[in-house]
């Protein structure tokens, strides 16, 4: 084990936040980009396997919400630490056919063995997403650190 830092138990951190992401118009590319950040941060051990879990979940029903935010999510054995990665897109994109365009994506990664944590994270984030103040704060934050703080406040310690 390395030296513990104060962010080791944080659900989100600036290194898993990306602003003005350009990926074309493809939900999978956004998810792959965020999963790559989670991999680089040591929060996901097998990025490809995690992406497949998320895409399987998306196939069951889009996670795009009214208000322009999508919250793709999955529980996976590849997740080493519960995390929320954030992408603010350079331009709104269609996350799923027939759904409103999104410009913010919150990717929830939860360890397979903790379904309760997963459901708490999901419900807290979904609850935050219906609040215009949360959506506005995500869109007006100017740095990854600010975005991480907005998400951390919304989630608290789940």
PyMOL commands that set and color helices and strands:
alter all, ss='L'
color gray80, all
select helices_A, chain A and resi 14-16+27-40+47-60+115-129+132-140+144-155
alter helices_A, ss='H'
color red, helices_A
select strands_A, chain A and resi 17-21+64-65+69-70+73-76+83-93+102-111
alter strands_A, ss='S'
color yellow, strands_A
deselect
rebuild
show_as cartoon
